[in-house]
Amino acid sequence: MATITFKNVVKSYDGVNNVIPGLDLEIKDREFIILVGPSGCGKSTILRMIAGLEEVTSGDLFIADKRVNDVAPKDRDIAMVFQSYALYPHMTVYKNMAFGLSLRKMPKEDIDRKVTQVAKILDIEKYLKRKPKALSGGQRQRVALGRAMVREPSVFLLDEPLSNLDAKLRTEMRSQITQLHNDLQATFIYVTHDQTEAMTMADRIVVLKDGIVNQIDTPQNLYNHPCNMFVAGFIGSPQMNFINAKIIAADGKLYASFSDYKIPLLERMCDPLKEYIDKDVVIGIRPENFHSEKFYFKEDESNKIELFTNIVEMMGSELNLYGEIDGNKIVAKVPSNPNIKLNSNVSLAINTEKIHIFDKDTQNVICD
């Protein structure tokens, strides 16, 4: 059992400013949980507190049912994989992987069996006699994973392990790490600033800002139902568009009004928006919820806007169109189309089923 529980955990380096102001978080046994957020949000600090590399200033940290605030790192049954790989340059791959087991005085035949078994899983058998300098970045990362795996810990801590790899290798390693989690059935806690990694790998994602948990949920729920503008903007690529608008009532319906447009809102949004009639709000629309294809336009074209394209990014099967509406920066992701040109007006239909509406002052979601 490798549940990890934070109970009002505070971390401060100077006794005045709290990097983590009071964390309550429970990570389930065998869960793959990912901590995301911008640089300096405290995600690596949380990981290092679990590892015992950082002291808990106050509060309680439990691994399983044991309070570990004062437990040495070596006694926590965890293994950590670092961004920089942290391999011993003078040792071969075999010795790097076997080093921790040797310190535990494990019999040589057991060490050899474990290292060989893990090397086979990670497809690094042919590199066991090489030193790290003779390996590529992806191979070094697999060695770092292997060194953690041979210890058979109940908890794996991974601190931005793919950030030093190129895009192709990151994609390959994402799938390998996900498969490892499925095979090992251990608890994985993974830190990244890359929301694509989080969305594709995690059972649940913890979104942090300034050491505070903004939302914990599955990737799908974070994407479809963000609790505030920060989460909405952080999850999704390109990020969600935010447009300053006003809620108006007409003909028994509610509309989001901005520029020269009056976008009809769904009936299910009416109740939560009643108190916002004639008030300013922020509407959120993901780039993929703009559509250039004609069959998305309503008969009365009430969901139609015109975007003047000042940047057109060719992404293969898709185009990213950039422009502005009344000072609001807009990016739309649409199917590739040779008729869409730079510095031209493009008609776009808004999928009104996918609109998010936020309180302008609190930035919390009103409805979606």
C-alpha positions in Angstrom: 0.0 0.0 0.0 1.6 3.3 -1.1 -0.9 6.0 -0.5 0.7 9.4 0.1 -1.1 12.0 2.2 -0.3 15.7 2.9 -2.2 17.2 5.8 -1.9 21.0 6.0 1.8 20.7 4.9 3.7 24.0 4.8 7.1 24.6 3.3 9.1 27.7 4.0 12.8 28.3 3.4 13.2 31.6 5.4 10.4 31.2 8.0 8.6 34.2 6.4 7.5 33.3 2.9 5.7 30.0 2.3 6.6 28.2 -0.9 3.8 25.8 0.0 1.2 27.6 2.1 -0.8 24.6 3.3 -1.1 21.5 1.2 -3.9 18.9 1.6 -3.6 16.2 -0.9 -4.1 12.4 -1.1 -2.4 10.3 -3.7 -4.0 6.9 -4.1 -2.1 3.6 -4.1 -0.9 2.7 -7.6 -2.1 6.0 -9.1 -0.2 7.9 -11.8 -0.6 11.4 -10.6 1.1 14.4 -12.3 1.8 17.8 -10.8 1.7 20.7 -13.3 2.0 24.4 -13.1 4.3 27.2 -14.2 7.9 27.5 -13.0 8.2 28.3 -9.3 4.7 27.0 -8.4 6.1 24.4 -5.9 5.7 21.2 -7.8 9.3 20.0 -7.5 9.3 21.1 -3.8 6.4 18.8 -3.2 8.2 15.9 -4.9 11.4 16.6 -2.9 9.4 16.6 0.4 8.0 13.1 -0.5 11.6 12.0 -1.2 12.9 13.4 2.1 15.2 15.8 0.3 13.3 18.8 1.7 12.1 19.1 5.2 8.4 19.7 6.0 8.2 23.0 7.8 4.9 22.1 9.5 2.0 19.7 8.9 2.1 16.0 8.4 3.3 13.8 5.5 2.2 10.2 5.4 3.4 7.3 3.2 0.9 4.5 3.7 -0.2 5.0 7.3 3.3 6.1 8.5 4.1 9.7 9.3 7.5 10.3 7.5 8.3 13.9 8.4 11.4 12.7 10.3 12.1 9.5 8.3 15.4 9.3 6.3 15.1 9.2 2.5 16.6 5.7 2.4 13.9 4.3 4.6 10.9 5.6 2.6 10.7 2.9 0.0 10.8 5.4 -2.9 13.0 5.9 -5.9 13.5 9.2 -7.8 14.3 9.9 -11.4 15.8 13.3 -12.0 15.7 15.7 -15.0 19.5 15.5 -15.3 19.6 11.7 -15.1 22.2 11.9 -12.3 24.2 8.9 -13.6 27.7 8.2 -12.3 29.9 9.1 -15.4 32.8 6.8 -14.3 30.5 3.7 -14.0 29.1 1.5 -16.7 25.4 1.2 -17.2 25.4 -2.1 -15.4 27.2 -0.6 -12.4 24.9 2.5 -12.4 21.9 0.3 -12.1 23.4 -2.1 -9.6 25.0 0.5 -7.3 22.0 0.9 -5.0 21.6 -2.8 -4.6 25.3 -3.2 -3.9 25.0 -0.7 -1.0 22.2 -2.9 0.4 24.6 -5.9 0.4 22.4 -7.8 -1.9 23.9 -11.1 -3.2 25.7 -10.7 -6.6 23.5 -13.3 -8.3 20.4 -11.4 -7.3 21.8 -8.1 -8.5 22.7 -9.6 -11.8 19.2 -11.1 -12.2 17.4 -7.9 -11.4 19.7 -5.7 -13.6 19.4 -8.1 -16.5 15.6 -8.4 -16.2 15.1 -4.6 -16.0 17.6 -3.9 -18.9 15.6 -6.3 -21.0 12.3 -4.5 -20.2 13.8 -1.2 -21.1 15.7 -2.5 -24.2 19.1 -1.4 -22.9 20.8 -4.9 -22.6 23.3 -4.1 -25.3 24.4 -0.9 -23.5 25.2 -2.5 -20.1 29.0 -2.3 -20.6 28.9 1.3 -21.9 29.4 4.4 -19.9 26.8 7.2 -19.9 28.9 9.5 -22.2 28.5 6.9 -24.9 24.7 7.0 -24.7 22.0 9.3 -26.2 19.7 11.3 -24.1 16.9 8.8 -24.4 19.2 5.9 -23.5 20.5 7.7 -20.5 16.9 8.4 -19.4 16.1 4.7 -19.7 19.2 3.9 -17.6 17.9 6.3 -14.9 14.5 4.6 -15.0 16.2 1.2 -14.8 18.3 2.2 -11.7 15.0 3.1 -10.0 13.2 0.0 -11.2 15.7 -2.5 -9.9 15.0 -1.3 -6.3 11.3 -2.3 -6.8 10.1 0.7 -4.7 6.4 1.2 -3.9 6.6 4.9 -5.1 8.4 6.3 -8.1 9.1 10.1 -8.1 9.9 11.5 -11.6 11.0 15.2 -11.7 10.7 16.5 -15.3 12.4 13.4 -16.7 11.8 14.1 -20.3 12.5 17.8 -20.5 16.1 17.3 -21.9 14.9 15.1 -24.8 13.8 16.2 -28.3 10.2 16.1 -29.3 10.3 12.7 -31.0 12.1 11.0 -28.0 9.6 12.7 -25.6 6.7 11.1 -27.4 8.4 7.7 -27.3 9.3 7.9 -23.7 5.8 9.1 -22.7 4.4 5.8 -23.9 7.2 3.8 -22.3 6.7 5.3 -18.9 2.9 4.8 -19.1 3.5 1.2 -20.0 6.0 0.8 -17.1 3.4 2.1 -14.7 0.9 -0.4 -16.0 3.4 -3.2 -15.7 4.9 -2.3 -12.3 1.6 -1.4 -10.5 3.4 1.1 -8.3 2.5 4.7 -7.4 3.9 7.2 -9.8 4.2 10.9 -9.0 5.4 12.9 -11.9 6.4 16.6 -12.2 6.2 18.5 -15.4 5.6 21.9 -16.8 4.4 20.3 -20.1 0.6 20.0 -20.0 0.7 17.6 -23.1 2.7 15.1 -20.9 0.1 15.5 -18.2 -2.9 15.1 -20.4 -1.6 11.9 -22.1 -0.1 10.1 -19.1 -2.0 10.9 -15.9 -4.8 9.2 -14.0 -5.3 12.5 -12.3 -3.6 15.9 -12.6 -2.9 18.4 -9.8 -2.8 22.0 -11.2 -0.7 24.3 -9.0 -0.2 28.0 -8.8 2.0 29.7 -6.2 2.0 26.6 -4.1 -1.8 26.3 -4.0 -3.8 23.5 -5.6 -6.3 25.1 -8.0 -7.9 21.8 -9.2 -7.3 18.1 -9.0 -9.1 15.9 -11.6 -8.9 13.6 -14.5 -7.4 15.0 -17.7 -10.8 14.9 -19.4 -12.5 16.8 -16.6 -9.8 19.4 -16.4 -10.1 20.0 -20.1 -13.9 20.1 -20.2 -14.7 21.6 -16.8 -11.9 23.9 -15.6 -12.7 25.5 -12.3 -11.2 28.9 -13.2 -9.4 30.9 -15.9 -5.9 29.8 -14.7 -6.7 26.1 -15.1 -8.6 26.7 -18.4 -5.6 28.6 -19.8 -3.0 26.2 -18.6 -4.7 23.0 -19.9 -5.0 22.8 -23.7 -2.7 23.8 -26.5 -2.9 26.4 -28.0 -4.5 27.7 -24.8 -8.1 28.7 -24.4 -9.2 32.1 -25.9 -10.6 34.6 -23.3 -12.9 37.3 -24.6 -14.3 40.1 -22.6 -18.1 40.2 -23.1 -21.4 41.2 -21.6 -24.4 39.0 -20.8 -27.6 40.5 -22.3 -31.2 39.3 -22.3 -33.4 39.5 -25.4 -36.4 37.6 -26.7 -36.4 35.4 -23.6 -32.8 34.2 -24.3 -29.4 35.1 -23.0 -26.5 36.2 -25.2 -22.8 36.9 -24.9 -22.2 40.2 -26.5 -18.8 41.5 -27.7 -17.7 43.7 -30.6 -20.5 43.5 -33.1 -21.5 40.0 -32.2 -24.3 38.5 -30.1 -23.6 34.8 -29.5 -26.7 32.8 -28.2 -26.1 30.9 -25.0 -27.5 27.4 -24.2 -30.6 27.2 -22.1 -28.8 25.3 -19.4 -26.6 28.3 -18.8 -29.5 30.6 -18.1 -30.1 29.9 -14.4 -26.4 30.5 -13.3 -26.2 33.6 -15.5 -29.4 35.4 -14.3 -27.4 37.5 -11.8 -24.9 38.4 -14.5 -27.4 40.0 -17.0 -26.0 43.4 -18.2 -22.7 42.6 -16.4 -19.2 42.0 -17.8 -17.9 38.5 -17.9 -15.1 36.6 -19.7 -16.1 33.9 -22.2 -13.6 31.1 -22.9 -13.5 29.3 -26.2 -10.9 26.7 -27.1 -9.1 27.1 -30.5 -10.6 23.8 -31.7 -14.1 25.0 -31.0 -13.9 27.5 -33.8 -14.9 26.0 -37.1 -14.3 27.1 -40.7 -16.5 24.4 -42.4 -19.8 25.7 -43.6 -22.0 23.0 -42.0 -21.1 24.3 -38.5 -22.8 27.7 -39.2 -26.3 28.1 -37.8 -29.0 29.1 -40.3 -29.3 32.6 -38.8 -25.4 32.7 -38.6 -25.8 33.9 -35.0 -22.7 31.9 -34.1 -20.5 33.4 -36.8 -17.6 35.8 -36.3 -15.0 37.2 -38.8 -11.3 36.9 -37.9 -8.7 38.9 -39.7 -5.6 36.6 -39.9 -2.3 38.3 -39.0 -0.6 34.9 -38.5 -1.3 31.6 -40.2 0.6 28.6 -38.8 0.7 25.5 -41.0 0.5 22.4 -38.7 0.2 19.7 -41.3 -3.5 18.7 -41.3 -4.5 21.8 -39.4 -4.0 25.5 -39.4 -3.6 27.8 -36.4 -5.1 31.2 -37.2 -4.2 34.2 -35.1 -6.0 37.5 -35.0 -7.7 40.0 -32.7 -11.3 41.0 -31.9 -11.7 44.3 -29.9 -8.2 43.8 -28.4 -8.9 40.2 -27.4 -6.2 37.9 -29.0 -7.8 35.0 -30.8 -6.3 31.7 -32.0 -8.5 29.2 -34.0 -7.5 25.7 -34.9 -9.1 24.6 -38.2 -8.6 22.0 -40.9 -5.9 22.8 -43.4 -7.4 24.8 -46.3 -5.6 26.4 -49.3 -8.3 29.0 -49.5 -7.4 30.5 -46.1 -4.7 33.1 -46.6 -2.6 35.4 -44.4 -4.0 39.0 -44.0 -7.6 38.0 -44.9 -10.9 37.7 -43.2 -12.0 34.2 -42.3 -15.6 33.3 -41.3 -15.6 31.1 -38.2 -18.5 29.4 -36.4 -18.4 29.1 -32.6 -19.4 25.8 -31.1 -21.8 27.2 -28.5 -22.0 23.8 -26.8 -18.4 24.3 -25.7 -18.4 27.9 -24.4 -17.1 28.5 -20.8 -18.1 31.6 -18.9 -16.0 33.1 -16.1 -16.6 35.8 -13.5 -14.5 38.7 -14.5 -13.5 39.6 -10.9 -12.9 36.2 -9.3 -12.0 34.4 -12.5 -13.9 31.4 -11.3 -16.1 29.5 -13.7 -19.8 30.4 -13.7 -21.0 27.8 -16.2 -19.7 25.7 -19.1 
